[in-house]
Every structure is written in C-alpha cells, then in structure tokens.
C-alpha cells in the first residue's frame, strides 16, 4: 500500500503564509493525480486543489489567487503554497494521491490519504 506523509501545518496569523508538503512512498508504479483537501470543524471535507502528473491543476473557488499547488513527480511529492491566509482557512488539510502500484507482480490501482496536518489561522 502507498503511504502519504504531510508536513508544514501550524499556527499562522491572518495574512500569513504556509507551505504544505506531501510525499508518497511504497511500491509506486506511477501517480496520476495528487491533491489537497481540507475539513474544518463541523464541516464536510472539501477539495482545495489537485494536480495531475501532466501538470493540469484544479482549484476550489475560495482559494484561487491565494494558493498554488505544485508537484515533483520524481519525488512523488505535492506541495501547497498558501498565501494571504484567512481564519476561515483553518482546517485539517489532507493529502491524496491516485495512481498505480506494483501488486502481486502486476500493476494495480491505488487511492491513498495522508493523516492530515492542522492549519490554524488566528490572531
């Protein structure tokens, strides 16, 4: 199975910046898409941004112009640069990856989630 490890969360003041990182490990054949999702207290988990191995990106409307998602395919990593943070950005941020792994001598699909990293935006 593929494991994802996030880092970079923390406490930041409104208007500040954070950079989240996520690295995938395991018997990975290839990753088709990686992305970031978040879940605030009392809210449903929602998409923040995704990026394909080819570089196509998708952003939620509420983060456009403030967040930038990028990836480094050779390292099976995805990043989220978050600028102009607002209190409403406070949430647990989860990394997701979809692709293919080596399984039983052949290639099979996978979809994995990280444990999440807490982002708190507060004065």
N, C-alpha and C positions, 0 to 999 in steps of 0.2 A: 504494500500500500504506500501511497505517497503522503508524506508529512509536510505540513506548511508551518513555518515559524515566522510570526510577525514581531516587529520591534519598532520603536520610535514614538510610541504614545507617551502621554504625560499631561502635565498641567501647564496651561499657557494662558496669558491674558488676551482679552479681545483685541483683534487686530494683529495678533502674533502669528507665527508660522511653526509648522511641524513637518517633518518628513518621515513617512512611514515606509518600512521596508518589509518585504516578504520573500522568503527563499523556500523553494520546494526541494525535497530530497526523496530518494528512493530509486527504484528501478525504472526510471523515466525514459520512455522512448521519445516522446515529444509532448509539448504543451501547446494546445490550440488557442487557449484564452486564459487570461488571468484577470482578476478584478478585485475591487474593494466594495464591501457592503458595510452598513452600519445599523446599529439598533440602539435607539435611545430608550430611557426608562419609560415604560408604559406604551411604547410604540412598536410597530412591526418592523422587521428587518427590511431595509431598503437598499437599492442599488446606489452606489456612489459613482463608480467609474469602472470600465472594463477596457481591456486592450488585447487584441489578437496577436498571434505570432508574426503576422504581416504588418502590424503597426496601426491597424484600424482602431479608433477609440470611440467610446461612448460615455457621455457624462449625464448625470442627472441635472435637471434644470437648476436646481438650487445650489449647485457648486460650479457651474460654468463661469469661467473668468477668474476663479479663485483657486481651483485645484488643478493639478496636472498629473496625469498618470503616465508612467513610462515603464519600459521593461528592458531587461538584459537577457536575451534568450540563452546565451551561452552559460549563464549562471542560474537559469530557471528562476529568475527573480523579477519582481514587480515592485514599483515604488509609487508613492502618492505624495506629491509635494502640496502641502496645504498652506495657503496664504490667506490673509485677511480673515482669520478665523472669528467666528461668532459664537456666542453662548449656545445657540441652537445647534451648533455642530457637535456639541457634547454627546458622546455615544461610545459604545464599544465598536471598534472597527475590525472587521473580519476580512481576511484574505481568502480568495477562492481560486482554484485552478482546475481546468478541464483539459484532458488530453489522453495520452495513451501510455501504458506501462507494459513492461515485459511480465507476462504471467503464463506459467506452465509451458515455457518455451515458445510462446507466441505473444503477439501484441494484443492487448485488450484495453478497453476504455477505463478512465477513472474520473472521478469528480471529488475533490477534497477541500476541506475547510480548515483554516487555522483556528487556534483557540481564542483569538481576539486580543486586541490591545486597547486599553482605555484612553480616550482622549477627553480631557476636561478643559473647557474654555470658560474661565471665570476671572473676575477681578479679585 
